[in-house]
Amino acid sequence: MITFLHNRARTTLTDIDPDTTVLNWLRGPAGCTGTKEGCASGDCGACTVVVGEPQHGKMVWKTANSCLMLVSQLQGKQLLTVEDLAQGNQLHPAQQTLADNHGSQCGFCTPGIVMSMFALQKNAPGADRHSIEQHLGGNLCRCTGYRPIIEAAQALCQAPDDDQFQANSAAIAQQLAQITGEENDDEENDATTELAGGNHRCLLPKDITSLARLYQQYPQAHLLAGGTDLALQITQFYRQLPLLISLNHVKELSAITVTDSMITLGATARLSDIGHQLQSYIPAFSEMLTRFASCQVRNQATLAGNLANASPIGDGAPMLLALGASLSLQCGEQQRELPLDDFFLDYRKTALAPGEFIRAIHIPRVTVSPSFQAWKVSKRREDDISTVFGAFNLHHDQGVITSARLAFGGMAAVPARALACESELCAKPLSETTLAAACSALDKDFSPMSDFRGTKDYRLQVAKNLLRRYFMSQLQGSDLVEVSQYVG
């Protein structure tokens, strides 16, 4: 059983298949057909909804792709759809502003755009064009054209945010706190809630001890955090997931902490929160996360999930490898620390033992170079999978490289460091001769495959060009345009 607020209506689901997406629940049992299904893969934004959670006694609202969100993820939250915004015959400002600026034609994508604009006004009042494009980047429109949509968003962000949701923020947060409190009272002797239906189950442990016990008991279960990749098993491959274990109510896993020596990212910390927190400490990492899928996906997805998927073209792994990250892993009552270098064993295969899960990601601050950079090459600049991803972390002193960690995605069966290249760089001067030797060493490090995203030769050339781009920016310390002849 799970309980949440559908707008202001307390809603309890009992006998429902946990494999059900929020989109299918809305368009089916809930009868809310304003939310549209476009791609069922989180690419088009037509199904965008807003999910609210209480923070410090008030509400925080963020967008999500309802096609990639399972119903169990609504527990203790508020769900808003386009039907919830208007009051009687009066449109919500997000709706009215879009209409006034002629931002809709066929209207299929409009509900998702309206919900993204609603969240944009609440999270980025006074937003500039770049921020608006970031927030609306996950919403595609085939017929209107983006100019009037952006103009509508600009007008909305300049208007005061004084709608009924803002006015009732504290009361909504109190309703959700009451739901959580009742859940804790009802389950006083049981630290796990369960949602079941259609011979499928989703277990929702409330603490890390219960999570560890359950996953050790059911190592065949799928762990559910953001679910933005896992849900594709249902929506794209039509597979059934008989047993899920949700991590979303284990508070110990969501923390992001920064000390003088270490940055620790909890396993369920969302990418959008990580990007915000790391802006001051590793700006290039934070900036690169803005090219990690869409705002809707980043609001749900986790960095630990990106690692556990072990995709050779995942964007998180090369950056963390270059930064010397390690993982806290737990199986039952046993915990261990593992360097990320030892985590990826083969294509889609990791060092995780049965029943073992990632607790946290650790980045030692001493390894973070002020000149750390990461670049992604893909067919589309935004919201696309990498062809090649390069992360570069060099320390140098008085023109001599003192340490080097370089890692790439898309170059092998696993994300990997360029060890031969690093060897050519360490203790060598910052010079074009060193650069040439380092580029040649990449041929020893990688023998990438050819596929529809790029040939082997193309990938190797791109990797070398990214290294040249980084190296020459360090060598000349100037605008990269001045060294364009080195990057091809």
QUIVEN-V978037 format. One record per residue. N is the residue number from 0. RES is the residue in one small letter. PSI is psi in radians with two decimals (NA if undefined). Layout:
# QUIVEN-V978037
n=[N | N]
res=[RES | RES]
psi=[PSI | PSI]
This chain:
# QUIVEN-V978037
n=[0 | 1 | 2 | 3 | 4 | 5 | 6 | 7 | 8 | 9 | 10 | 11 | 12 | 13 | 14 | 15 | 16 | 17 | 18 | 19 | 20 | 21 | 22 | 23 | 24 | 25 | 26 | 27 | 28 | 29 | 30 | 31 | 32 | 33 | 34 | 35 | 36 | 37 | 38 | 39 | 40 | 41 | 42 | 43 | 44 | 45 | 46 | 47 | 48 | 49 | 50 | 51 | 52 | 53 | 54 | 55 | 56 | 57 | 58 | 59 | 60 | 61 | 62 | 63 | 64 | 65 | 66 | 67 | 68 | 69 | 70 | 71 | 72 | 73 | 74 | 75 | 76 | 77 | 78 | 79 | 80 | 81 | 82 | 83 | 84 | 85 | 86 | 87 | 88 | 89 | 90 | 91 | 92 | 93 | 94 | 95 | 96 | 97 | 98 | 99 | 100 | 101 | 102 | 103 | 104 | 105 | 106 | 107 | 108 | 109 | 110 | 111 | 112 | 113 | 114 | 115 | 116 | 117 | 118 | 119 | 120 | 121 | 122 | 123 | 124 | 125 | 126 | 127 | 128 | 129 | 130 | 131 | 132 | 133 | 134 | 135 | 136 | 137 | 138 | 139 | 140 | 141 | 142 | 143 | 144 | 145 | 146 | 147 | 148 | 149 | 150 | 151 | 152 | 153 | 154 | 155 | 156 | 157 | 158 | 159 | 160 | 161 | 162 | 163 | 164 | 165 | 166 | 167 | 168 | 169 | 170 | 171 | 172 | 173 | 174 | 175 | 176 | 177 | 178 | 179 | 180 | 181 | 182 | 183 | 184 | 185 | 186 | 187 | 188 | 189 | 190 | 191 | 192 | 193 | 194 | 195 | 196 | 197 | 198 | 199 | 200 | 201 | 202 | 203 | 204 | 205 | 206 | 207 | 208 | 209 | 210 | 211 | 212 | 213 | 214 | 215 | 216 | 217 | 218 | 219 | 220 | 221 | 222 | 223 | 224 | 225 | 226 | 227 | 228 | 229 | 230 | 231 | 232 | 233 | 234 | 235 | 236 | 237 | 238 | 239 | 240 | 241 | 242 | 243 | 244 | 245 | 246 | 247 | 248 | 249 | 250 | 251 | 252 | 253 | 254 | 255 | 256 | 257 | 258 | 259 | 260 | 261 | 262 | 263 | 264 | 265 | 266 | 267 | 268 | 269 | 270 | 271 | 272 | 273 | 274 | 275 | 276 | 277 | 278 | 279 | 280 | 281 | 282 | 283 | 284 | 285 | 286 | 287 | 288 | 289 | 290 | 291 | 292 | 293 | 294 | 295 | 296 | 297 | 298 | 299 | 300 | 301 | 302 | 303 | 304 | 305 | 306 | 307 | 308 | 309 | 310 | 311 | 312 | 313 | 314 | 315 | 316 | 317 | 318 | 319 | 320 | 321 | 322 | 323 | 324 | 325 | 326 | 327 | 328 | 329 | 330 | 331 | 332 | 333 | 334 | 335 | 336 | 337 | 338 | 339 | 340 | 341 | 342 | 343 | 344 | 345 | 346 | 347 | 348 | 349 | 350 | 351 | 352 | 353 | 354 | 355 | 356 | 357 | 358 | 359 | 360 | 361 | 362 | 363 | 364 | 365 | 366 | 367 | 368 | 369 | 370 | 371 | 372 | 373 | 374 | 375 | 376 | 377 | 378 | 379 | 380 | 381 | 382 | 383 | 384 | 385 | 386 | 387 | 388 | 389 | 390 | 391 | 392 | 393 | 394 | 395 | 396 | 397 | 398 | 399 | 400 | 401 | 402 | 403 | 404 | 405 | 406 | 407 | 408 | 409 | 410 | 411 | 412 | 413 | 414 | 415 | 416 | 417 | 418 | 419 | 420 | 421 | 422 | 423 | 424 | 425 | 426 | 427 | 428 | 429 | 430 | 431 | 432 | 433 | 434 | 435 | 436 | 437 | 438 | 439 | 440 | 441 | 442 | 443 | 444 | 445 | 446 | 447 | 448 | 449 | 450 | 451 | 452 | 453 | 454 | 455 | 456 | 457 | 458 | 459 | 460 | 461 | 462 | 463 | 464 | 465 | 466 | 467 | 468 | 469 | 470 | 471 | 472 | 473 | 474 | 475 | 476 | 477 | 478 | 479 | 480 | 481 | 482 | 483 | 484 | 485 | 486 | 487]
res=[m | i | t | f | l | h | n | r | a | r | t | t | l | t | d | i | d | p | d | t | t | v | l | n | w | l | r | g | p | a | g | c | t | g | t | k | e | g | c | a | s | g | d | c | g | a | c | t | v | v | v | g | e | p | q | h | g | k | m | v | w | k | t | a | n | s | c | l | m | l | v | s | q | l | q | g | k | q | l | l | t | v | e | d | l | a | q | g | n | q | l | h | p | a | q | q | t | l | a | d | n | h | g | s | q | c | g | f | c | t | p | g | i | v | m | s | m | f | a | l | q | k | n | a | p | g | a | d | r | h | s | i | e | q | h | l | g | g | n | l | c | r | c | t | g | y | r | p | i | i | e | a | a | q | a | l | c | q | a | p | d | d | d | q | f | q | a | n | s | a | a | i | a | q | q | l | a | q | i | t | g | e | e | n | d | d | e | e | n | d | a | t | t | e | l | a | g | g | n | h | r | c | l | l | p | k | d | i | t | s | l | a | r | l | y | q | q | y | p | q | a | h | l | l | a | g | g | t | d | l | a | l | q | i | t | q | f | y | r | q | l | p | l | l | i | s | l | n | h | v | k | e | l | s | a | i | t | v | t | d | s | m | i | t | l | g | a | t | a | r | l | s | d | i | g | h | q | l | q | s | y | i | p | a | f | s | e | m | l | t | r | f | a | s | c | q | v | r | n | q | a | t | l | a | g | n | l | a | n | a | s | p | i | g | d | g | a | p | m | l | l | a | l | g | a | s | l | s | l | q | c | g | e | q | q | r | e | l | p | l | d | d | f | f | l | d | y | r | k | t | a | l | a | p | g | e | f | i | r | a | i | h | i | p | r | v | t | v | s | p | s | f | q | a | w | k | v | s | k | r | r | e | d | d | i | s | t | v | f | g | a | f | n | l | h | h | d | q | g | v | i | t | s | a | r | l | a | f | g | g | m | a | a | v | p | a | r | a | l | a | c | e | s | e | l | c | a | k | p | l | s | e | t | t | l | a | a | a | c | s | a | l | d | k | d | f | s | p | m | s | d | f | r | g | t | k | d | y | r | l | q | v | a | k | n | l | l | r | r | y | f | m | s | q | l | q | g | s | d | l | v | e | v | s | q | y | v | g]
psi=[2.37 | 2.66 | 2.37 | 3.07 | 2.14 | 1.74 | -2.00 | 0.02 | 2.12 | 2.19 | 2.27 | 2.25 | 2.29 | -1.37 | 1.44 | 2.43 | 2.14 | -0.26 | -0.12 | 2.25 | 2.75 | -0.65 | -0.83 | -0.58 | -0.74 | -0.86 | -0.26 | -1.75 | -0.64 | -0.35 | 0.46 | 1.58 | 0.10 | -0.59 | 2.16 | 2.65 | 2.10 | -1.24 | -0.37 | 0.48 | 0.16 | 0.34 | -0.47 | -0.44 | -0.01 | -0.46 | 0.24 | 2.27 | 3.04 | 2.32 | 2.25 | 2.49 | 2.57 | 2.39 | 2.11 | 0.68 | -0.05 | 2.94 | 2.53 | 2.19 | 2.31 | 2.68 | 2.74 | 2.62 | 1.98 | -0.30 | -0.34 | 0.17 | 2.22 | 2.66 | -0.55 | -0.39 | -0.09 | -0.20 | 2.15 | 0.26 | 3.05 | 2.36 | 2.18 | 2.36 | 3.08 | -0.49 | -0.35 | -0.14 | -0.76 | 2.65 | 1.84 | -2.19 | 0.04 | 2.05 | 2.65 | 2.63 | -0.59 | -0.67 | -0.81 | -0.73 | -0.67 | -0.71 | -0.76 | -0.53 | 0.22 | 0.80 | 0.33 | 2.45 | -1.48 | -0.49 | -0.09 | -0.73 | -0.19 | -0.77 | -0.70 | -0.67 | -0.72 | -0.76 | -0.63 | -0.67 | -0.66 | -0.87 | -0.61 | -0.82 | -0.61 | -0.50 | -0.32 | 1.06 | 2.42 | 0.33 | 2.49 | 3.10 | -0.71 | -0.79 | -0.68 | -0.76 | -0.62 | -0.77 | -0.55 | 0.04 | -0.38 | 0.14 | 1.99 | 2.50 | 2.11 | -0.50 | -0.44 | -0.74 | 2.53 | -0.31 | -0.93 | -0.50 | -0.79 | -0.69 | -0.67 | -0.74 | -0.70 | -0.74 | -0.72 | -0.71 | -0.32 | -0.20 | 2.68 | 2.48 | 1.49 | 0.66 | -3.12 | -0.45 | -0.74 | -0.71 | -0.56 | 0.26 | -0.86 | -0.69 | -0.70 | -0.76 | -0.67 | -0.69 | -0.77 | -0.65 | -0.62 | -0.72 | -0.80 | -0.73 | -0.72 | -0.69 | -0.77 | -0.65 | -0.78 | -0.57 | 0.58 | -0.64 | 0.16 | 2.02 | 0.35 | 2.27 | 2.67 | 2.39 | 2.24 | 2.63 | 2.57 | 0.56 | 0.30 | 2.66 | 2.57 | 2.11 | 2.33 | 1.45 | 2.65 | -0.10 | 2.90 | -0.48 | -0.78 | -0.70 | -0.84 | -0.72 | -0.79 | -0.74 | -0.52 | -0.61 | -0.62 | 1.20 | -0.25 | -0.13 | 2.70 | 2.27 | 2.35 | 2.00 | -1.66 | -0.64 | 0.08 | -0.39 | -0.72 | -0.70 | -0.43 | -0.45 | -0.56 | -0.86 | -0.49 | -0.60 | -0.06 | 0.65 | 2.72 | 2.47 | 1.58 | -0.54 | 2.13 | 2.55 | 2.01 | 2.40 | -0.02 | -0.16 | 0.21 | 1.70 | -0.54 | -0.39 | -0.14 | -0.08 | 2.56 | 2.07 | 2.51 | 2.15 | -3.11 | -0.45 | -0.33 | 2.48 | 2.15 | 2.16 | 2.00 | 2.69 | -0.48 | 0.20 | 2.30 | 2.62 | -0.67 | -0.68 | -0.69 | -0.79 | -0.70 | -0.77 | -0.62 | -0.06 | -0.65 | -0.34 | -0.74 | 1.37 | -0.67 | -0.60 | -0.86 | -0.75 | -0.70 | -0.51 | -0.38 | -0.28 | 0.13 | 1.70 | -2.55 | 3.00 | -0.72 | -0.74 | -0.76 | -0.49 | -0.28 | -0.65 | 2.73 | 2.64 | -0.64 | -0.67 | -0.66 | -0.67 | -0.78 | -0.49 | -0.43 | 0.63 | 2.40 | -0.22 | 0.36 | 2.44 | -0.43 | -0.69 | -0.83 | -0.70 | -0.77 | -0.60 | -0.76 | -0.44 | 0.05 | 0.60 | 2.74 | 2.91 | 2.48 | 2.12 | 2.61 | 2.41 | 1.97 | -2.22 | -0.08 | 2.38 | 2.64 | 2.74 | 2.36 | 2.18 | 2.45 | -0.45 | -0.51 | 0.10 | -0.71 | 2.06 | -0.72 | -3.11 | 2.08 | 0.41 | 2.30 | 3.07 | 0.07 | 2.24 | 2.82 | 2.29 | 0.09 | 2.48 | 2.83 | 2.20 | -0.76 | 2.81 | 2.30 | 2.27 | 1.93 | 2.22 | -0.43 | -0.42 | -0.18 | 1.93 | 2.50 | -0.35 | 0.27 | 2.34 | 2.68 | 2.41 | 2.56 | 2.29 | 2.13 | 2.94 | -0.65 | 2.57 | -0.74 | 2.64 | 0.90 | 2.79 | 2.56 | 2.50 | -0.86 | 2.40 | 2.25 | 2.36 | 2.33 | 2.17 | 1.51 | 2.41 | 2.36 | 2.66 | 2.13 | 0.77 | 0.10 | 2.31 | 2.09 | -0.46 | 2.67 | 2.25 | 2.04 | 2.39 | 2.62 | 2.60 | 2.68 | 0.12 | -0.13 | -3.10 | -0.30 | 2.73 | 2.41 | 2.66 | 2.69 | 1.44 | -0.70 | -0.67 | -0.75 | -0.72 | -0.64 | -0.37 | -0.66 | 2.35 | 0.32 | 2.71 | 2.68 | 1.65 | 2.87 | -0.48 | -0.78 | -0.73 | -0.78 | -0.75 | -0.68 | -0.70 | -0.72 | -0.60 | -0.42 | -0.46 | -0.51 | -0.57 | -0.63 | 2.50 | 1.33 | 2.79 | 2.83 | 2.35 | -2.93 | -0.26 | -0.41 | 2.66 | 2.95 | -0.82 | -0.69 | -0.78 | -0.75 | -0.72 | -0.73 | -0.76 | -0.75 | -0.69 | -0.63 | -0.70 | -0.75 | -0.75 | -0.81 | -0.84 | -0.77 | -0.50 | -0.58 | -0.67 | -0.74 | -0.36 | 0.64 | -3.06 | 2.35 | -0.36 | -0.53 | -0.31 | 0.41 | -0.43 | -0.30 | -0.27 | -0.11 | NA]
